[in-house]
Amino acid sequence: MEQIKVLLNDEEIPRQWYNIMADMPTPMRPPLHPGTGKPVAAEDLAPIFPMNLIEQEVSTERWIDIPDEVLQKYLIWRPTPLCRARNFEKLLDAPVKIYYKMEGNSPAGSHKPNTAIPQAYYNKVFGIKRLSTETGAGQWGSALSMACQMFGLECRVFMVRVSYEQKPYRRMMMHTWGATCIPSPSNLTEAGRQVLAEHPDSPGSLGIAISEAIEDAVAHQDSRYSLGSVLNHVLLHQTIAGLEAHKQLEKIGVYPDVVMGCAGGGSNFAGISLPFVRDKIHGKKVKIVGAEPTSCPTMTRGPFAYDFGDLAKKTPLLPMYTLGHDYVPAPIHAGGLRYHGMAPIISHLVHENLIEARAYNQLETFEAGVRWARTEGFIPAPETDHVIAAVVDEARRAKEEGKEKVILFNWSGHGLVDLASYEAYLSGNLMPYELPDEEIKRALKAIEGFPKP
Ligand SMILES: Cc1ncc(COP(=O)(O)O)c(C=O)c1O
């Protein structure tokens, strides 16, 4: 019988995360303090993050030990299976073998607990009692709610309003795990009140929700902020997925020609791909592709520039592909991909031509997701539909080129609490949303005069 799933035993779980900073072929530009224009110092970040996570943020150690307490929680659902998508391959009728890393079977339903658990753990051992965060589609907020509950921390989540309304079950999951969930923009923070004064009907954005969560964390005692993507330590934690996949493929003697992931802030894509980028830096031939929405085409149409991570300019200036910090993406259903910037690590690798990006519109992505559900069964999250559209595209290219290819991708989350978006797609009520050039030009005015990387 043909083997469809490659499994690892509990004892085979990786004991260390992989830090690409040790292997970067060229140095990355540092984050800058917006006041001084100088690289930020660890102390600048101390009101926002605990020092043990700041140390990881700036670390250049190649391998970082995963604490036992974190491994114990990972073992609830990890190692995750690596599966061959035989039925989807048949449907595509192209010379490709497709392997997917199943990150949708975590308790919260996505890859996000891979970093939620260590972030809650490191805050706890640092003496923090309460975390504030933002969430787009609710995947991150629910993952952090669960992790905080596991380590006895309070949790407050600012959820982008359009998703708060589209996805009530995510909010209920957060409540079940004991967190509070507030639609953003809200009246609880100065940043939220300012947006509401100008745009009372604002659908919200991740940039606004981040401003609210940081302000909330700084205003409360023994409280810190937690970010679900973008930053180096978040990408570090996500490498557990790529390291497992690397081991699993090795077990069956396969090496991928293409590694793919959908990218919002970049942590999911980084998680699956960075161990393979390491191979590429050391001479291996492998193509690494990130998939993003045409409504928020950060890597494919934004410039590589210094910009803020949030609307209210509370973060350091980060060197990244960006559409401008006040850009509010169209309300597509893949709420987790509605972010104006891209992780500095991913941005640097794009800039160095080590990885590439492609953009897909909402209709193409749901079409791919429905085809997946009708062959492989599992219903993907709308975010995950983006990488599935990229896999369909890659299979088409393989067919046209007459080349055999092995594709690996991260199946980042299930869509069981996103079914309203599938219904909207199936009843013909979704828009493709291309972003006009004039809107990009307008949004980029916000970063004119900023230092250049
Ligand atoms: C299922 C799923 N996949 C991918 C992403 C994108 O995540 P990242 O910010 O890690 O790129 C999200 C974000 O919420 C998500 O929920």
The ligand as an ORCA input file, in Angstrom:
! r2SCAN-3c Opt
* xyz 0 1
  C      -4.794     29.986      8.864
  C      -3.809     31.086      8.696
  N      -2.822     30.947      7.790
  C      -1.922     31.920      7.589
  C      -1.969     33.107      8.276
  C      -0.946     34.154      8.000
  O      -0.113     34.229      9.061
  P       1.281     34.931      9.140
  O       1.075     36.226      9.768
  O       2.006     33.999      9.973
  O       1.826     35.082      7.762
  C      -2.969     33.300      9.245
  C      -3.019     34.540     10.033
  O      -3.855     34.746     10.848
  C      -3.908     32.257      9.449
  O      -4.886     32.405     10.358
*
